[in-house]
Amino acid sequence: MTATSEKLPDSDTYYMGIAIAVREKANCTGNRVGAVAVLENRVISTGYNVQHHAAVFRLLEGTPPSEAAADRLSSRVDPLRC
């Protein structure tokens, strides 16, 4: 079969295939999500969800990076929230 005789997927199927491939990078323990931003039939960006490490939450809250702080945050952060 030559390249010209193969049936190409429609745009929705093509971009959904990219989103499915991108979600393989997601490390969330809940729903793994991949996304594709398309403008004028061109991919302009891709993305996926990640589960943030406790250190990120410590920095955002301004708490010192200690074991006790990490334990307090871990109990408040839902691991399936991502």
C-alpha positions, -999 to +999 in steps of 0.1 A: +000+000+000+015+034-009+014+065+012-011+082-012-036+053-010-037+050+028-067+066+045-055+094+068-072+098+102-095+128+106-082+157+127-100+148+159-087+112+158-052+124+150-050+149+179-067+125+203-039+100+195-013+126+204-031+134+237-032+097+245+005+094+238+013+125+259-006+112+289+019+083+292+042+109+309+017+117+336+027+103+370-005+111+389-019+081+408-055+092+401-066+102+366-038+104+341-045+132+316-028+143+284-037+175+265-030+190+231-036+227+223-042+231+186-045+265+167-053+266+130-047+229+127-012+230+142-001+216+176+010+246+197+015+228+230+011+195+248+008+188+285+000+163+312-007+162+349+018+154+375+017+147+412+037+173+430+063+164+455+058+176+491+088+199+488+068+220+463+040+224+488+065+234+515+079+261+493+045+274+484+034+276+521+067+291+532+073+264+558+108+252+565+118+220+546+118+197+576+105+162+581+078+174+605+065+199+579+065+173+552+045+149+574+019+176+582+016+185+545+014+149+534-016+143+557-034+173+541-026+167+505-049+142+488-027+121+465-056+115+440-062+153+436-041+157+405 
